[in-house]
Amino acid sequence: MIITAILNLVYVFLGFILSPLSLLGDVSLNSNFASSLATASGYYHALNGILPMDTMIEILGISLAFEGGYLIFKLLMWIIKKIPMLN
């Protein structure tokens, strides 16, 4: 019952915070977007010969996943400590 109330409060809070996003209009992309992708692709291919970018992206993804998991673990432990009968 306490956990349900906490989850409902989180849901309402997130709904309140994200409500201004529904007022924004649709995004339309112009022709410069395609040219910027082509330029970024050229930079990627130039750097890929020196430093394997695929490997660097995988290392970044693994480290971000580890840090995210650790943050979720700390958040859950904090929530558990706040519940009186589980302390």
PDB file of N, CA, C and O in Angstrom:
ATOM      1  N   MET A   1       0.821  -1.180   0.000  1.00  0.00           N
ATOM      2  CA  MET A   1       0.000   0.000   0.000  1.00  0.00           C
ATOM      3  C   MET A   1       0.874   1.257   0.000  1.00  0.00           C
ATOM      4  O   MET A   1       0.581   2.222  -0.707  1.00  0.00           O
ATOM      5  N   ILE A   2       1.939   1.242   0.789  1.00  0.00           N
ATOM      6  CA  ILE A   2       2.835   2.396   0.814  1.00  0.00           C
ATOM      7  C   ILE A   2       3.568   2.516  -0.510  1.00  0.00           C
ATOM      8  O   ILE A   2       3.734   3.618  -1.033  1.00  0.00           O
ATOM      9  N   ILE A   3       4.001   1.399  -1.050  1.00  0.00           N
ATOM     10  CA  ILE A   3       4.743   1.417  -2.311  1.00  0.00           C
ATOM     11  C   ILE A   3       3.830   1.868  -3.450  1.00  0.00           C
ATOM     12  O   ILE A   3       4.268   2.598  -4.339  1.00  0.00           O
ATOM     13  N   THR A   4       2.582   1.446  -3.431  1.00  0.00           N
ATOM     14  CA  THR A   4       1.629   1.879  -4.451  1.00  0.00           C
ATOM     15  C   THR A   4       1.425   3.392  -4.386  1.00  0.00           C
ATOM     16  O   THR A   4       1.362   4.061  -5.417  1.00  0.00           O
ATOM     17  N   ALA A   5       1.323   3.919  -3.179  1.00  0.00           N
ATOM     18  CA  ALA A   5       1.155   5.365  -3.024  1.00  0.00           C
ATOM     19  C   ALA A   5       2.393   6.116  -3.525  1.00  0.00           C
ATOM     20  O   ALA A   5       2.267   7.156  -4.172  1.00  0.00           O
ATOM     21  N   ILE A   6       3.571   5.600  -3.232  1.00  0.00           N
ATOM     22  CA  ILE A   6       4.808   6.237  -3.689  1.00  0.00           C
ATOM     23  C   ILE A   6       4.884   6.214  -5.210  1.00  0.00           C
ATOM     24  O   ILE A   6       5.247   7.216  -5.826  1.00  0.00           O
ATOM     25  N   LEU A   7       4.545   5.080  -5.820  1.00  0.00           N
ATOM     26  CA  LEU A   7       4.581   4.985  -7.275  1.00  0.00           C
ATOM     27  C   LEU A   7       3.548   5.911  -7.917  1.00  0.00           C
ATOM     28  O   LEU A   7       3.814   6.506  -8.962  1.00  0.00           O
ATOM     29  N   ASN A   8       2.377   6.033  -7.300  1.00  0.00           N
ATOM     30  CA  ASN A   8       1.372   6.962  -7.822  1.00  0.00           C
ATOM     31  C   ASN A   8       1.855   8.408  -7.727  1.00  0.00           C
ATOM     32  O   ASN A   8       1.616   9.197  -8.641  1.00  0.00           O
ATOM     33  N   LEU A   9       2.526   8.762  -6.644  1.00  0.00           N
ATOM     34  CA  LEU A   9       3.073  10.109  -6.509  1.00  0.00           C
ATOM     35  C   LEU A   9       4.137  10.381  -7.564  1.00  0.00           C
ATOM     36  O   LEU A   9       4.183  11.473  -8.132  1.00  0.00           O
ATOM     37  N   VAL A  10       4.991   9.398  -7.831  1.00  0.00           N
ATOM     38  CA  VAL A  10       6.017   9.547  -8.860  1.00  0.00           C
ATOM     39  C   VAL A  10       5.363   9.726 -10.224  1.00  0.00           C
ATOM     40  O   VAL A  10       5.798  10.562 -11.016  1.00  0.00           O
ATOM     41  N   TYR A  11       4.326   8.952 -10.501  1.00  0.00           N
ATOM     42  CA  TYR A  11       3.616   9.053 -11.776  1.00  0.00           C
ATOM     43  C   TYR A  11       2.988  10.437 -11.951  1.00  0.00           C
ATOM     44  O   TYR A  11       3.097  11.036 -13.021  1.00  0.00           O
ATOM     45  N   VAL A  12       2.345  10.937 -10.926  1.00  0.00           N
ATOM     46  CA  VAL A  12       1.718  12.262 -11.004  1.00  0.00           C
ATOM     47  C   VAL A  12       2.785  13.342 -11.157  1.00  0.00           C
ATOM     48  O   VAL A  12       2.604  14.284 -11.929  1.00  0.00           O
ATOM     49  N   PHE A  13       3.890  13.216 -10.432  1.00  0.00           N
ATOM     50  CA  PHE A  13       4.966  14.197 -10.514  1.00  0.00           C
ATOM     51  C   PHE A  13       5.565  14.233 -11.912  1.00  0.00           C
ATOM     52  O   PHE A  13       5.774  15.314 -12.465  1.00  0.00           O
ATOM     53  N   LEU A  14       5.846  13.071 -12.493  1.00  0.00           N
ATOM     54  CA  LEU A  14       6.388  13.028 -13.845  1.00  0.00           C
ATOM     55  C   LEU A  14       5.392  13.558 -14.872  1.00  0.00           C
ATOM     56  O   LEU A  14       5.782  14.240 -15.820  1.00  0.00           O
ATOM     57  N   GLY A  15       4.125  13.254 -14.691  1.00  0.00           N
ATOM     58  CA  GLY A  15       3.105  13.786 -15.586  1.00  0.00           C
ATOM     59  C   GLY A  15       3.027  15.301 -15.522  1.00  0.00           C
ATOM     60  O   GLY A  15       2.827  15.962 -16.541  1.00  0.00           O
ATOM     61  N   PHE A  16       3.185  15.851 -14.321  1.00  0.00           N
ATOM     62  CA  PHE A  16       3.169  17.302 -14.156  1.00  0.00           C
ATOM     63  C   PHE A  16       4.398  17.943 -14.789  1.00  0.00           C
ATOM     64  O   PHE A  16       4.291  18.982 -15.440  1.00  0.00           O
ATOM     65  N   ILE A  17       5.552  17.336 -14.604  1.00  0.00           N
ATOM     66  CA  ILE A  17       6.790  17.886 -15.155  1.00  0.00           C
ATOM     67  C   ILE A  17       6.784  17.820 -16.689  1.00  0.00           C
ATOM     68  O   ILE A  17       7.242  18.756 -17.345  1.00  0.00           O
ATOM     69  N   LEU A  18       6.277  16.736 -17.259  1.00  0.00           N
ATOM     70  CA  LEU A  18       6.308  16.548 -18.705  1.00  0.00           C
ATOM     71  C   LEU A  18       5.110  17.148 -19.435  1.00  0.00           C
ATOM     72  O   LEU A  18       5.060  17.096 -20.664  1.00  0.00           O
ATOM     73  N   SER A  19       4.160  17.707 -18.726  1.00  0.00           N
ATOM     74  CA  SER A  19       2.973  18.262 -19.380  1.00  0.00           C
ATOM     75  C   SER A  19       3.281  19.424 -20.326  1.00  0.00           C
ATOM     76  O   SER A  19       2.596  19.539 -21.342  1.00  0.00           O
ATOM     77  N   PRO A  20       4.274  20.305 -20.062  1.00  0.00           N
ATOM     78  CA  PRO A  20       4.547  21.370 -21.045  1.00  0.00           C
ATOM     79  C   PRO A  20       5.042  20.851 -22.395  1.00  0.00           C
ATOM     80  O   PRO A  20       4.948  21.566 -23.392  1.00  0.00           O
ATOM     81  N   LEU A  21       5.560  19.639 -22.448  1.00  0.00           N
ATOM     82  CA  LEU A  21       6.027  19.097 -23.718  1.00  0.00           C
ATOM     83  C   LEU A  21       4.887  18.853 -24.694  1.00  0.00           C
ATOM     84  O   LEU A  21       5.094  18.885 -25.907  1.00  0.00           O
ATOM     85  N   SER A  22       3.698  18.611 -24.185  1.00  0.00           N
ATOM     86  CA  SER A  22       2.567  18.381 -25.085  1.00  0.00           C
ATOM     87  C   SER A  22       2.129  19.668 -25.785  1.00  0.00           C
ATOM     88  O   SER A  22       1.440  19.617 -26.803  1.00  0.00           O
ATOM     89  N   LEU A  23       2.529  20.822 -25.241  1.00  0.00           N
ATOM     90  CA  LEU A  23       2.149  22.095 -25.853  1.00  0.00           C
ATOM     91  C   LEU A  23       3.070  22.483 -27.010  1.00  0.00           C
ATOM     92  O   LEU A  23       2.734  23.377 -27.786  1.00  0.00           O
ATOM     93  N   LEU A  24       4.210  21.835 -27.135  1.00  0.00           N
ATOM     94  CA  LEU A  24       5.142  22.151 -28.208  1.00  0.00           C
ATOM     95  C   LEU A  24       4.616  21.650 -29.546  1.00  0.00           C
ATOM     96  O   LEU A  24       3.883  20.663 -29.608  1.00  0.00           O
ATOM     97  N   GLY A  25       4.997  22.338 -30.610  1.00  0.00           N
ATOM     98  CA  GLY A  25       4.560  21.946 -31.941  1.00  0.00           C
ATOM     99  C   GLY A  25       5.398  20.813 -32.514  1.00  0.00           C
ATOM    100  O   GLY A  25       6.357  20.356 -31.892  1.00  0.00           O
ATOM    101  N   ASP A  26       5.027  20.374 -33.692  1.00  0.00           N
ATOM    102  CA  ASP A  26       5.775  19.326 -34.378  1.00  0.00           C
ATOM    103  C   ASP A  26       7.085  19.882 -34.910  1.00  0.00           C
ATOM    104  O   ASP A  26       7.189  21.064 -35.239  1.00  0.00           O
ATOM    105  N   VAL A  27       8.069  19.021 -34.989  1.00  0.00           N
ATOM    106  CA  VAL A  27       9.387  19.418 -35.478  1.00  0.00           C
ATOM    107  C   VAL A  27       9.470  19.095 -36.963  1.00  0.00           C
ATOM    108  O   VAL A  27       9.119  17.994 -37.388  1.00  0.00           O
ATOM    109  N   SER A  28       9.938  20.061 -37.750  1.00  0.00           N
ATOM    110  CA  SER A  28      10.153  19.816 -39.169  1.00  0.00           C
ATOM    111  C   SER A  28      11.627  20.062 -39.478  1.00  0.00           C
ATOM    112  O   SER A  28      12.211  21.046 -39.025  1.00  0.00           O
ATOM    113  N   LEU A  29      12.211  19.170 -40.245  1.00  0.00           N
ATOM    114  CA  LEU A  29      13.628  19.264 -40.580  1.00  0.00           C
ATOM    115  C   LEU A  29      13.787  19.892 -41.960  1.00  0.00           C
ATOM    116  O   LEU A  29      13.024  19.603 -42.882  1.00  0.00           O
ATOM    117  N   ASN A  30      14.789  20.753 -42.083  1.00  0.00           N
ATOM    118  CA  ASN A  30      15.039  21.363 -43.387  1.00  0.00           C
ATOM    119  C   ASN A  30      16.145  20.612 -44.121  1.00  0.00           C
ATOM    120  O   ASN A  30      16.599  19.571 -43.645  1.00  0.00           O
ATOM    121  N   SER A  31      16.579  21.111 -45.252  1.00  0.00           N
ATOM    122  CA  SER A  31      17.564  20.404 -46.073  1.00  0.00           C
ATOM    123  C   SER A  31      18.959  20.432 -45.454  1.00  0.00           C
ATOM    124  O   SER A  31      19.797  19.604 -45.813  1.00  0.00           O
ATOM    125  N   ASN A  32      19.229  21.347 -44.547  1.00  0.00           N
ATOM    126  CA  ASN A  32      20.549  21.399 -43.917  1.00  0.00           C
ATOM    127  C   ASN A  32      20.820  20.195 -43.025  1.00  0.00           C
ATOM    128  O   ASN A  32      21.976  19.872 -42.753  1.00  0.00           O
ATOM    129  N   PHE A  33      19.779  19.539 -42.576  1.00  0.00           N
ATOM    130  CA  PHE A  33      19.951  18.365 -41.723  1.00  0.00           C
ATOM    131  C   PHE A  33      20.662  17.254 -42.475  1.00  0.00           C
ATOM    132  O   PHE A  33      21.566  16.626 -41.925  1.00  0.00           O
ATOM    133  N   ALA A  34      20.282  16.999 -43.703  1.00  0.00           N
ATOM    134  CA  ALA A  34      20.920  15.945 -44.508  1.00  0.00           C
ATOM    135  C   ALA A  34      22.381  16.291 -44.797  1.00  0.00           C
ATOM    136  O   ALA A  34      23.238  15.408 -44.770  1.00  0.00           O
ATOM    137  N   SER A  35      22.671  17.549 -45.071  1.00  0.00           N
ATOM    138  CA  SER A  35      24.060  17.921 -45.331  1.00  0.00           C
ATOM    139  C   SER A  35      24.913  17.825 -44.070  1.00  0.00           C
ATOM    140  O   SER A  35      26.095  17.492 -44.153  1.00  0.00           O
ATOM    141  N   SER A  36      24.334  18.109 -42.909  1.00  0.00           N
ATOM    142  CA  SER A  36      25.094  17.965 -41.669  1.00  0.00           C
ATOM    143  C   SER A  36      25.385  16.502 -41.365  1.00  0.00           C
ATOM    144  O   SER A  36      26.444  16.182 -40.825  1.00  0.00           O
ATOM    145  N   LEU A  37      24.455  15.605 -41.705  1.00  0.00           N
ATOM    146  CA  LEU A  37      24.714  14.173 -41.539  1.00  0.00           C
ATOM    147  C   LEU A  37      25.830  13.709 -42.468  1.00  0.00           C
ATOM    148  O   LEU A  37      26.661  12.892 -42.072  1.00  0.00           O
ATOM    149  N   ALA A  38      25.862  14.209 -43.676  1.00  0.00           N
ATOM    150  CA  ALA A  38      26.920  13.841 -44.613  1.00  0.00           C
ATOM    151  C   ALA A  38      28.276  14.345 -44.127  1.00  0.00           C
ATOM    152  O   ALA A  38      29.279  13.645 -44.265  1.00  0.00           O
ATOM    153  N   THR A  39      28.318  15.537 -43.564  1.00  0.00           N
ATOM    154  CA  THR A  39      29.567  16.071 -43.020  1.00  0.00           C
ATOM    155  C   THR A  39      30.029  15.247 -41.819  1.00  0.00           C
ATOM    156  O   THR A  39      31.211  14.922 -41.705  1.00  0.00           O
ATOM    157  N   ALA A  40      29.104  14.912 -40.927  1.00  0.00           N
ATOM    158  CA  ALA A  40      29.461  14.101 -39.756  1.00  0.00           C
ATOM    159  C   ALA A  40      29.935  12.721 -40.181  1.00  0.00           C
ATOM    160  O   ALA A  40      30.835  12.160 -39.555  1.00  0.00           O
ATOM    161  N   SER A  41      29.353  12.167 -41.224  1.00  0.00           N
ATOM    162  CA  SER A  41      29.786  10.868 -41.726  1.00  0.00           C
ATOM    163  C   SER A  41      31.210  10.943 -42.264  1.00  0.00           C
ATOM    164  O   SER A  41      31.996  10.016 -42.071  1.00  0.00           O
ATOM    165  N   GLY A  42      31.543  12.023 -42.927  1.00  0.00           N
ATOM    166  CA  GLY A  42      32.916  12.206 -43.405  1.00  0.00           C
ATOM    167  C   GLY A  42      33.913  12.279 -42.265  1.00  0.00           C
ATOM    168  O   GLY A  42      34.994  11.695 -42.348  1.00  0.00           O
ATOM    169  N   TYR A  43      33.563  12.992 -41.195  1.00  0.00           N
ATOM    170  CA  TYR A  43      34.435  13.063 -40.028  1.00  0.00           C
ATOM    171  C   TYR A  43      34.588  11.692 -39.377  1.00  0.00           C
ATOM    172  O   TYR A  43      35.679  11.318 -38.946  1.00  0.00           O
ATOM    173  N   TYR A  44      33.486  10.948 -39.310  1.00  0.00           N
ATOM    174  CA  TYR A  44      33.518   9.613 -38.717  1.00  0.00           C
ATOM    175  C   TYR A  44      34.467   8.699 -39.487  1.00  0.00           C
ATOM    176  O   TYR A  44      35.270   7.992 -38.878  1.00  0.00           O
ATOM    177  N   HIS A  45      34.385   8.703 -40.809  1.00  0.00           N
ATOM    178  CA  HIS A  45      35.244   7.832 -41.609  1.00  0.00           C
ATOM    179  C   HIS A  45      36.706   8.243 -41.519  1.00  0.00           C
ATOM    180  O   HIS A  45      37.592   7.391 -41.585  1.00  0.00           O
ATOM    181  N   ALA A  46      36.970   9.542 -41.368  1.00  0.00           N
ATOM    182  CA  ALA A  46      38.347   9.993 -41.227  1.00  0.00           C
ATOM    183  C   ALA A  46      38.935   9.545 -39.885  1.00  0.00           C
ATOM    184  O   ALA A  46      40.093   9.131 -39.822  1.00  0.00           O
ATOM    185  N   LEU A  47      38.147   9.628 -38.821  1.00  0.00           N
ATOM    186  CA  LEU A  47      38.639   9.224 -37.496  1.00  0.00           C
ATOM    187  C   LEU A  47      38.686   7.713 -37.331  1.00  0.00           C
ATOM    188  O   LEU A  47      39.494   7.203 -36.555  1.00  0.00           O
ATOM    189  N   ASN A  48      37.843   6.997 -38.041  1.00  0.00           N
ATOM    190  CA  ASN A  48      37.764   5.550 -37.897  1.00  0.00           C
ATOM    191  C   ASN A  48      39.064   4.873 -38.340  1.00  0.00           C
ATOM    192  O   ASN A  48      39.389   3.792 -37.848  1.00  0.00           O
ATOM    193  N   GLY A  49      39.801   5.480 -39.247  1.00  0.00           N
ATOM    194  CA  GLY A  49      41.081   4.902 -39.656  1.00  0.00           C
ATOM    195  C   GLY A  49      42.132   4.989 -38.564  1.00  0.00           C
ATOM    196  O   GLY A  49      43.008   4.128 -38.480  1.00  0.00           O
ATOM    197  N   ILE A  50      42.059   6.011 -37.730  1.00  0.00           N
ATOM    198  CA  ILE A  50      43.035   6.198 -36.652  1.00  0.00           C
ATOM    199  C   ILE A  50      42.605   5.477 -35.381  1.00  0.00           C
ATOM    200  O   ILE A  50      43.388   4.744 -34.776  1.00  0.00           O
ATOM    201  N   LEU A  51      41.372   5.689 -34.989  1.00  0.00           N
ATOM    202  CA  LEU A  51      40.830   5.158 -33.744  1.00  0.00           C
ATOM    203  C   LEU A  51      39.538   4.418 -34.064  1.00  0.00           C
ATOM    204  O   LEU A  51      38.611   5.017 -34.607  1.00  0.00           O
ATOM    205  N   PRO A  52      39.455   3.134 -33.743  1.00  0.00           N
ATOM    206  CA  PRO A  52      38.225   2.394 -34.080  1.00  0.00           C
ATOM    207  C   PRO A  52      37.028   2.919 -33.284  1.00  0.00           C
ATOM    208  O   PRO A  52      36.885   2.639 -32.094  1.00  0.00           O
ATOM    209  N   MET A  53      36.186   3.673 -33.954  1.00  0.00           N
ATOM    210  CA  MET A  53      35.074   4.338 -33.281  1.00  0.00           C
ATOM    211  C   MET A  53      34.028   3.346 -32.778  1.00  0.00           C
ATOM    212  O   MET A  53      33.369   3.605 -31.771  1.00  0.00           O
ATOM    213  N   ASP A  54      33.870   2.215 -33.465  1.00  0.00           N
ATOM    214  CA  ASP A  54      32.899   1.219 -33.005  1.00  0.00           C
ATOM    215  C   ASP A  54      33.263   0.704 -31.622  1.00  0.00           C
ATOM    216  O   ASP A  54      32.398   0.517 -30.767  1.00  0.00           O
ATOM    217  N   THR A  55      34.548   0.477 -31.416  1.00  0.00           N
ATOM    218  CA  THR A  55      35.011   0.006 -30.111  1.00  0.00           C
ATOM    219  C   THR A  55      34.802   1.080 -29.051  1.00  0.00           C
ATOM    220  O   THR A  55      34.387   0.781 -27.931  1.00  0.00           O
ATOM    221  N   MET A  56      35.087   2.324 -29.403  1.00  0.00           N
ATOM    222  CA  MET A  56      34.917   3.411 -28.435  1.00  0.00           C
ATOM    223  C   MET A  56      33.438   3.588 -28.055  1.00  0.00           C
ATOM    224  O   MET A  56      33.125   3.880 -26.901  1.00  0.00           O
ATOM    225  N   ILE A  57      32.546   3.412 -29.013  1.00  0.00           N
ATOM    226  CA  ILE A  57      31.113   3.532 -28.729  1.00  0.00           C
ATOM    227  C   ILE A  57      30.654   2.386 -27.835  1.00  0.00           C
ATOM    228  O   ILE A  57      29.829   2.592 -26.945  1.00  0.00           O
ATOM    229  N   GLU A  58      31.178   1.178 -28.061  1.00  0.00           N
ATOM    230  CA  GLU A  58      30.827   0.046 -27.207  1.00  0.00           C
ATOM    231  C   GLU A  58      31.332   0.258 -25.786  1.00  0.00           C
ATOM    232  O   GLU A  58      30.616  -0.034 -24.828  1.00  0.00           O
ATOM    233  N   ILE A  59      32.550   0.759 -25.636  1.00  0.00           N
ATOM    234  CA  ILE A  59      33.088   1.025 -24.299  1.00  0.00           C
ATOM    235  C   ILE A  59      32.253   2.090 -23.598  1.00  0.00           C
ATOM    236  O   ILE A  59      31.959   1.965 -22.409  1.00  0.00           O
ATOM    237  N   LEU A  60      31.872   3.127 -24.322  1.00  0.00           N
ATOM    238  CA  LEU A  60      31.035   4.170 -23.750  1.00  0.00           C
ATOM    239  C   LEU A  60      29.678   3.602 -23.325  1.00  0.00           C
ATOM    240  O   LEU A  60      29.181   3.930 -22.248  1.00  0.00           O
ATOM    241  N   GLY A  61      29.084   2.762 -24.154  1.00  0.00           N
ATOM    242  CA  GLY A  61      27.791   2.164 -23.815  1.00  0.00           C
ATOM    243  C   GLY A  61      27.862   1.271 -22.590  1.00  0.00           C
ATOM    244  O   GLY A  61      26.971   1.309 -21.742  1.00  0.00           O
ATOM    245  N   ILE A  62      28.913   0.467 -22.488  1.00  0.00           N
ATOM    246  CA  ILE A  62      29.064  -0.415 -21.329  1.00  0.00           C
ATOM    247  C   ILE A  62      29.262   0.401 -20.063  1.00  0.00           C
ATOM    248  O   ILE A  62      28.667   0.098 -19.029  1.00  0.00           O
ATOM    249  N   SER A  63      30.093   1.433 -20.138  1.00  0.00           N
ATOM    250  CA  SER A  63      30.326   2.247 -18.944  1.00  0.00           C
ATOM    251  C   SER A  63      29.074   3.013 -18.533  1.00  0.00           C
ATOM    252  O   SER A  63      28.803   3.148 -17.340  1.00  0.00           O
ATOM    253  N   LEU A  64      28.299   3.523 -19.507  1.00  0.00           N
ATOM    254  CA  LEU A  64      27.057   4.208 -19.168  1.00  0.00           C
ATOM    255  C   LEU A  64      26.026   3.246 -18.574  1.00  0.00           C
ATOM    256  O   LEU A  64      25.282   3.621 -17.668  1.00  0.00           O
ATOM    257  N   ALA A  65      25.978   2.017 -19.075  1.00  0.00           N
ATOM    258  CA  ALA A  65      25.059   1.023 -18.517  1.00  0.00           C
ATOM    259  C   ALA A  65      25.444   0.681 -17.080  1.00  0.00           C
ATOM    260  O   ALA A  65      24.573   0.546 -16.220  1.00  0.00           O
ATOM    261  N   PHE A  66      26.732   0.541 -16.818  1.00  0.00           N
ATOM    262  CA  PHE A  66      27.197   0.244 -15.464  1.00  0.00           C
ATOM    263  C   PHE A  66      26.858   1.388 -14.519  1.00  0.00           C
ATOM    264  O   PHE A  66      26.342   1.157 -13.425  1.00  0.00           O
ATOM    265  N   GLU A  67      27.144   2.618 -14.933  1.00  0.00           N
ATOM    266  CA  GLU A  67      26.855   3.774 -14.084  1.00  0.00           C
ATOM    267  C   GLU A  67      25.352   3.936 -13.868  1.00  0.00           C
ATOM    268  O   GLU A  67      24.924   4.290 -12.770  1.00  0.00           O
ATOM    269  N   GLY A  68      24.552   3.684 -14.890  1.00  0.00           N
ATOM    270  CA  GLY A  68      23.099   3.758 -14.736  1.00  0.00           C
ATOM    271  C   GLY A  68      22.569   2.705 -13.774  1.00  0.00           C
ATOM    272  O   GLY A  68      21.696   2.985 -12.953  1.00  0.00           O
ATOM    273  N   GLY A  69      23.100   1.492 -13.879  1.00  0.00           N
ATOM    274  CA  GLY A  69      22.704   0.434 -12.952  1.00  0.00           C
ATOM    275  C   GLY A  69      23.080   0.756 -11.522  1.00  0.00           C
ATOM    276  O   GLY A  69      22.312   0.498 -10.595  1.00  0.00           O
ATOM    277  N   TYR A  70      24.268   1.324 -11.343  1.00  0.00           N
ATOM    278  CA  TYR A  70      24.708   1.699  -9.999  1.00  0.00           C
ATOM    279  C   TYR A  70      23.833   2.816  -9.437  1.00  0.00           C
ATOM    280  O   TYR A  70      23.515   2.808  -8.248  1.00  0.00           O
ATOM    281  N   LEU A  71      23.442   3.776 -10.274  1.00  0.00           N
ATOM    282  CA  LEU A  71      22.564   4.849  -9.832  1.00  0.00           C
ATOM    283  C   LEU A  71      21.190   4.312  -9.432  1.00  0.00           C
ATOM    284  O   LEU A  71      20.631   4.736  -8.421  1.00  0.00           O
ATOM    285  N   ILE A  72      20.648   3.390 -10.212  1.00  0.00           N
ATOM    286  CA  ILE A  72      19.353   2.787  -9.875  1.00  0.00           C
ATOM    287  C   ILE A  72      19.457   1.994  -8.577  1.00  0.00           C
ATOM    288  O   ILE A  72      18.540   2.030  -7.756  1.00  0.00           O
ATOM    289  N   PHE A  73      20.569   1.275  -8.383  1.00  0.00           N
ATOM    290  CA  PHE A  73      20.775   0.530  -7.144  1.00  0.00           C
ATOM    291  C   PHE A  73      20.802   1.474  -5.944  1.00  0.00           C
ATOM    292  O   PHE A  73      20.162   1.204  -4.927  1.00  0.00           O
ATOM    293  N   LYS A  74      21.539   2.579  -6.056  1.00  0.00           N
ATOM    294  CA  LYS A  74      21.601   3.544  -4.955  1.00  0.00           C
ATOM    295  C   LYS A  74      20.237   4.163  -4.695  1.00  0.00           C
ATOM    296  O   LYS A  74      19.873   4.385  -3.540  1.00  0.00           O
ATOM    297  N   LEU A  75      19.479   4.444  -5.746  1.00  0.00           N
ATOM    298  CA  LEU A  75      18.146   5.017  -5.587  1.00  0.00           C
ATOM    299  C   LEU A  75      17.206   4.037  -4.889  1.00  0.00           C
ATOM    300  O   LEU A  75      16.447   4.430  -4.003  1.00  0.00           O
ATOM    301  N   LEU A  76      17.251   2.775  -5.281  1.00  0.00           N
ATOM    302  CA  LEU A  76      16.404   1.772  -4.641  1.00  0.00           C
ATOM    303  C   LEU A  76      16.782   1.576  -3.175  1.00  0.00           C
ATOM    304  O   LEU A  76      15.900   1.429  -2.328  1.00  0.00           O
ATOM    305  N   MET A  77      18.078   1.571  -2.863  1.00  0.00           N
ATOM    306  CA  MET A  77      18.507   1.429  -1.473  1.00  0.00           C
ATOM    307  C   MET A  77      18.054   2.632  -0.644  1.00  0.00           C
ATOM    308  O   MET A  77      17.691   2.475   0.521  1.00  0.00           O
ATOM    309  N   TRP A  78      18.072   3.828  -1.231  1.00  0.00           N
ATOM    310  CA  TRP A  78      17.612   5.017  -0.528  1.00  0.00           C
ATOM    311  C   TRP A  78      16.116   4.921  -0.241  1.00  0.00           C
ATOM    312  O   TRP A  78      15.662   5.271   0.848  1.00  0.00           O
ATOM    313  N   ILE A  79      15.347   4.441  -1.235  1.00  0.00           N
ATOM    314  CA  ILE A  79      13.898   4.295  -1.050  1.00  0.00           C
ATOM    315  C   ILE A  79      13.605   3.251   0.011  1.00  0.00           C
ATOM    316  O   ILE A  79      12.709   3.447   0.832  1.00  0.00           O
ATOM    317  N   ILE A  80      14.339   2.146   0.012  1.00  0.00           N
ATOM    318  CA  ILE A  80      14.117   1.093   1.007  1.00  0.00           C
ATOM    319  C   ILE A  80      14.436   1.606   2.403  1.00  0.00           C
ATOM    320  O   ILE A  80      13.744   1.258   3.360  1.00  0.00           O
ATOM    321  N   LYS A  81      15.469   2.424   2.534  1.00  0.00           N
ATOM    322  CA  LYS A  81      15.801   2.977   3.850  1.00  0.00           C
ATOM    323  C   LYS A  81      14.726   3.929   4.364  1.00  0.00           C
ATOM    324  O   LYS A  81      14.582   4.100   5.575  1.00  0.00           O
ATOM    325  N   LYS A  82      13.968   4.551   3.457  1.00  0.00           N
ATOM    326  CA  LYS A  82      12.924   5.479   3.863  1.00  0.00           C
ATOM    327  C   LYS A  82      11.641   4.790   4.306  1.00  0.00           C
ATOM    328  O   LYS A  82      10.803   5.428   4.943  1.00  0.00           O
ATOM    329  N   ILE A  83      11.460   3.526   3.996  1.00  0.00           N
ATOM    330  CA  ILE A  83      10.271   2.790   4.425  1.00  0.00           C
ATOM    331  C   ILE A  83      10.492   2.339   5.858  1.00  0.00           C
ATOM    332  O   ILE A  83      11.457   1.625   6.129  1.00  0.00           O
ATOM    333  N   PRO A  84       9.631   2.731   6.779  1.00  0.00           N
ATOM    334  CA  PRO A  84       9.886   2.493   8.211  1.00  0.00           C
ATOM    335  C   PRO A  84      10.000   1.026   8.598  1.00  0.00           C
ATOM    336  O   PRO A  84      10.913   0.678   9.347  1.00  0.00           O
ATOM    337  N   MET A  85       9.134   0.162   8.132  1.00  0.00           N
ATOM    338  CA  MET A  85       9.154  -1.220   8.623  1.00  0.00           C
ATOM    339  C   MET A  85      10.216  -2.084   7.943  1.00  0.00           C
ATOM    340  O   MET A  85      10.471  -3.198   8.399  1.00  0.00           O
ATOM    341  N   LEU A  86      10.846  -1.600   6.859  1.00  0.00           N
ATOM    342  CA  LEU A  86      11.905  -2.362   6.206  1.00  0.00           C
ATOM    343  C   LEU A  86      13.288  -1.927   6.673  1.00  0.00           C
ATOM    344  O   LEU A  86      14.285  -2.540   6.291  1.00  0.00           O
ATOM    345  N   ASN A  87      13.366  -0.903   7.474  1.00  0.00           N
ATOM    346  CA  ASN A  87      14.637  -0.345   7.919  1.00  0.00           C
ATOM    347  C   ASN A  87      15.244  -1.208   8.907  1.00  0.00           C
ATOM    348  O   ASN A  87      16.328  -0.907   9.407  1.00  0.00           O
TER     349      ASN A  87
END
